[in-house]
Amino acid sequence: MKIPRSEQETIVIYDVEVGKWHIDTTYPPHIRKYLPAMGKIDEKTQDRLAGWISDEFSGSFMTRRRKTLTDEQRQRVREQLRKRQEQ
């Protein structure tokens, strides 16, 4: 069963007593991102991943929406990249 996009979420909690991060997510990109980092998995289905991050995980939990650039901004970025490549 596919979860509607409006109901997809990721909850990340740090448990001080355990000293580990717990993740519960129904957002497919986060399921793919964090699955390799999981230690003890409480629940894993196609639509949900819940469990504890392993001690070996050295990644980041920072997530942000991708910037949407205007055509003018894209052109400026292209010009800057060309200038760097020429140097």
C-alpha positions in Angstrom: 0.0 0.0 0.0 1.5 3.3 -1.1 1.3 6.1 1.5 0.0 9.4 0.0 2.7 12.1 -0.4 0.9 14.4 2.0 1.2 11.8 4.8 4.9 10.9 4.3 7.2 11.9 7.1 10.5 11.3 8.8 11.0 11.5 12.6 14.5 11.5 14.0 14.9 11.3 17.8 18.1 11.1 19.8 17.7 9.0 23.0 20.1 10.2 25.6 19.8 7.2 27.8 20.6 4.8 24.9 23.0 7.2 23.3 21.7 6.5 19.8 19.4 8.0 17.1 16.1 6.4 16.3 14.5 6.9 12.8 10.9 6.3 11.8 10.2 7.3 8.2 7.6 6.7 5.5 9.4 9.0 3.0 10.9 6.8 0.3 14.1 8.8 -0.3 14.9 8.7 3.4 14.2 5.0 3.5 16.8 4.4 0.8 19.2 6.9 2.4 19.1 5.5 6.0 18.6 1.8 5.4 22.4 1.1 5.0 23.0 2.9 8.3 20.5 1.0 10.3 21.6 -1.2 13.2 18.6 -2.7 14.9 15.5 -2.5 12.7 12.2 -2.4 14.4 10.1 -2.4 11.3 10.9 -2.6 7.6 8.4 -2.7 4.8 8.3 -1.2 1.3 6.6 1.9 2.7 8.2 2.3 6.2 11.5 2.0 8.0 11.8 2.3 11.8 14.9 1.4 13.9 18.1 2.5 15.5 21.1 3.9 13.7 24.2 1.8 14.1 27.3 3.1 16.0 29.3 3.2 12.7 27.0 5.8 11.0 29.0 8.9 10.4 26.5 10.7 8.1 24.2 13.7 8.6 20.6 14.1 9.4 20.5 17.5 7.7 17.7 17.7 5.1 16.6 20.7 3.2 14.5 21.4 0.2 16.5 21.8 -3.0 16.8 25.3 -4.3 14.8 26.1 -7.4 16.8 28.4 -9.6 15.4 30.8 -12.0 16.7 30.7 -15.6 18.8 33.8 -14.9 20.4 32.2 -11.8 21.1 29.0 -13.8 22.8 31.1 -16.5 25.0 32.9 -13.8 26.0 29.6 -12.3 26.9 28.2 -15.8 29.1 31.3 -16.4 30.8 30.9 -13.1 31.6 27.2 -13.7 33.0 28.1 -17.2 35.3 30.7 -15.7 36.6 28.3 -13.1 37.2 25.6 -15.7 39.2 28.1 -17.8 41.5 29.0 -15.0 
